[in-house]
Amino acid sequence: MQRLTKEMMIKDITEKKEVKAIEVFKHAIKFFRGLMLNTIDEKGLGVKEINIRWVLTVPAIWSDPAKQFMTKAAELVKMHLPPPPRFK
């Protein structure tokens, strides 16, 4: 089994293009973050992102490098910083 690293490349479904795995995970996290924020807005809950504490869980059996990889992907989405202004 290959170790998950920040430099690891993965192939697309056609197996012709490669992209860094960290970019794929970053975009997946960004998508789910946006989905949650849109749901909050659509339901009119009035919750501001600055009041959200995002928690990204990983299985306990994952290696420390794999956990660090997920942390880095979340940092690339800037979930640990105050959110940028949102425009409608």
Secondary structure as UniProt FT lines:
FT   TURN            6..7
FT   STRAND          9..11
FT   TURN            13..14
FT   STRAND          18..20
FT   HELIX           21..42
FT   TURN            43..44
FT   HELIX           49..51
FT   TURN            60..61
FT   HELIX           64..76
FT   TURN            77..80
//
